[in-house]
């Protein structure tokens, strides 16, 4: 992938092979985030597991102490009183069969997170083929299949992030914006890594944290010391 001139210039400002402690990595990435917009800062964590095996899956969700800085559009699929609960909690969209039809027939995806009550999952499941590849399928492990709709909506709006492995056993998680204070980014990062550490599968052998890289939207990645986690 060909990178622009600005990216190449940023590469010259530090040693790509150097490994930094969390605080140093955060300070450097903030310095590298020189775009004219407020860049998103993302953590990329490669784990020593094989996600093809069910007993080595690492997946969950946490509310970051300082949020993500992103405004999240939430869709709730429920019925009866739960729809009122969704509205009062601040859901952007809510409905029953009407919203499912909208997705199916109009190819509508103007939301970031879908929350569904368990009694609606039979119908939502039919959308698996379109929701799955986009990472929008509700899941009990991430707290998006629940009867406590209000809490799910509130947590999501407050900065809840989901962590899960891709096919190469790497998770990509947003931890904030370049405009955040260093302390806030460090705390978000530490809370996330501690949560992932606690989620280590019993079947995982050898080194768990293989590599950790921190990067902003437009900057090169900065390597983080895995030994200190």
C-alpha positions in Angstrom: 0.0 0.0 0.0 1.5 3.3 -1.2 1.6 6.0 1.5 1.6 9.7 1.0 4.4 12.2 1.4 3.2 13.3 4.8 3.2 9.7 6.1 6.7 9.2 4.8 7.9 12.4 6.6 6.3 11.1 9.9 8.2 7.9 9.5 11.5 9.8 9.6 10.7 11.3 13.0 11.1 8.1 15.0 12.6 4.5 14.8 9.8 2.1 13.8 11.6 -0.8 15.5 11.8 0.9 18.9 9.5 -0.4 21.5 7.9 2.1 23.9 6.2 2.0 27.3 2.5 2.9 27.2 3.0 6.5 28.4 5.8 7.1 25.8 3.7 5.5 23.0 0.7 7.7 23.7 2.8 10.9 23.8 4.4 10.0 20.5 1.2 9.1 18.7 -0.4 12.3 19.9 2.6 14.2 18.5 2.3 12.3 15.1 -1.4 13.1 14.8 -0.9 16.2 12.7 -3.9 16.0 10.4 -6.4 19.0 10.2 -9.1 16.9 11.9 -9.3 15.2 15.3 -7.7 11.9 14.5 -9.0 8.7 16.1 -6.4 6.7 18.1 -6.6 2.9 17.8 -4.9 0.0 19.5 -4.0 -3.1 17.5 -3.3 -6.2 19.6 -2.0 -9.5 18.3 -2.7 -12.4 20.6 -1.0 -15.8 20.9 -4.2 -17.7 20.4 -5.9 -19.5 17.5 -9.3 -17.9 17.0 -10.4 -20.8 14.7 -10.9 -22.8 17.9 -14.0 -22.1 20.0 -12.0 -22.5 23.3 -9.5 -19.8 22.2 -11.9 -17.0 21.3 -11.3 -13.7 23.0 -14.3 -11.4 22.8 -16.2 -9.0 25.0 -17.0 -5.3 25.7 -16.1 -2.7 28.2 -17.0 0.9 28.9 -13.7 3.0 28.6 -13.3 5.4 31.6 -13.0 8.4 29.2 -15.1 7.2 26.4 -14.0 7.1 22.7 -14.8 10.6 21.6 -17.0 9.2 18.9 -20.8 9.8 18.7 -22.4 6.4 18.2 -25.8 5.8 16.5 -27.7 3.1 18.3 -30.5 1.0 16.8 -32.7 -1.1 19.2 -34.8 -4.0 18.0 -37.4 -4.8 20.6 -41.1 -4.7 21.3 -43.6 -3.4 23.8 -42.3 -1.5 26.8 -38.7 -2.1 25.7 -39.1 0.3 22.8 -40.1 3.1 25.3 -37.1 2.2 27.4 -34.9 2.5 24.4 -36.3 5.9 23.5 -35.9 7.2 27.0 -32.3 5.9 27.2 -31.4 7.9 24.1 -31.4 5.3 21.3 -31.3 6.9 17.8 -33.5 4.4 16.2 -35.9 1.8 17.6 -38.5 -0.6 16.3 -39.6 -4.1 15.7 -40.4 -5.7 12.3 -40.4 -2.3 10.6 -36.7 -1.8 11.3 -35.8 -5.3 10.3 -37.7 -4.8 7.0 -35.9 -1.4 6.5 -32.5 -3.2 6.7 -33.6 -6.1 4.5 -35.5 -4.2 1.8 -33.8 -0.8 1.7 -30.2 -2.0 2.6 -30.3 0.6 5.4 -27.3 0.7 7.7 -27.3 4.2 9.2 -26.3 3.0 12.7 -23.1 1.9 14.4 -24.4 -0.5 17.0 -27.5 -2.8 17.1 -29.0 -3.8 20.4 -31.7 -6.5 20.5 -33.8 -8.2 23.1 -33.4 -12.0 23.2 -37.1 -12.5 22.1 -36.3 -10.7 18.8 -33.1 -12.6 18.0 -35.1 -15.2 16.0 -36.0 -12.5 13.5 -32.7 -10.6 13.8 -30.8 -13.8 13.1 -32.2 -13.8 9.5 -30.1 -10.7 8.9 -26.9 -12.5 9.9 -25.6 -12.6 6.3 -25.7 -8.8 6.0 -25.0 -7.8 9.6 -22.2 -10.3 10.3 -19.6 -9.0 7.7 -20.2 -5.4 8.9 -19.7 -6.4 12.6 -23.2 -5.3 13.5 -24.7 -8.6 14.6 -25.9 -8.3 18.3 -24.1 -10.8 20.6 -24.6 -11.6 24.3 -20.9 -11.5 24.9 -20.7 -7.9 23.9 -23.8 -7.0 25.8 -25.9 -6.2 22.8 -28.4 -9.0 23.3 -30.1 -8.1 26.5 -33.4 -7.4 28.2 -31.7 -4.4 30.0 -32.1 -2.2 27.0 -31.6 1.1 28.9 -28.2 0.0 30.3 -27.0 -1.3 27.0 -27.9 2.0 25.2 -26.4 4.1 28.0 -23.2 2.1 28.1 -22.8 2.3 24.3 -23.3 6.0 24.2 -20.9 6.4 27.1 -18.0 4.8 25.2 -18.4 1.1 25.3 -16.1 -0.7 22.9 -16.2 -4.2 21.7 -13.0 -6.2 21.4 -12.7 -9.3 19.3 -10.2 -11.1 17.1 -10.1 -10.9 13.3 -8.9 -13.9 11.2 -5.3 -13.1 11.9 -5.8 -13.1 15.7 -5.5 -9.3 15.9 -8.0 -7.0 17.6 -8.5 -3.4 16.6 -10.0 -1.1 19.2 -10.6 2.6 19.3 -9.3 4.1 22.6 -10.0 7.8 22.0 -9.1 10.9 20.0 -5.9 12.8 19.4 -7.4 15.7 21.3 -7.7 13.6 24.5 -5.3 14.4 27.3 -2.4 11.9 27.5 -3.6 10.7 30.9 -7.1 9.9 29.6 -5.6 7.9 26.6 -3.2 6.0 28.9 -6.0 5.1 31.3 -8.3 3.9 28.5 -5.5 1.8 27.1 -4.6 0.3 30.4 -8.2 -0.6 31.2 -8.6 -2.2 27.8 -5.4 -4.3 28.0 -6.1 -5.4 31.6 -9.6 -6.6 30.4 -8.1 -8.5 27.5 -5.5 -10.0 29.8 -8.2 -11.3 32.2 -10.0 -12.8 29.1 -7.1 -15.0 28.3 -8.4 -18.5 27.4 -7.2 -21.5 29.5 -6.4 -23.2 26.2 -3.9 -20.4 25.2 -0.3 -21.5 25.6 2.9 -19.5 25.4 3.1 -15.8 25.0 -0.3 -14.2 25.1 0.4 -10.6 24.0 2.4 -11.1 20.8 2.5 -7.5 19.7 0.8 -4.2 20.5 0.7 -1.2 18.2 -0.8 2.2 18.7 -1.6 4.5 15.8 -3.8 7.4 14.9 -5.9 7.6 11.7 -3.1 9.1 9.6 0.1 8.1 11.5 2.4 5.1 11.3 2.1 2.6 14.1 4.2 2.8 17.3 5.2 -0.5 19.0 4.3 -0.9 22.7 6.3 -3.0 25.2 4.3 -6.2 25.8 6.5 -7.2 28.7 5.1 -4.4 30.9 1.4 -5.4 30.4 
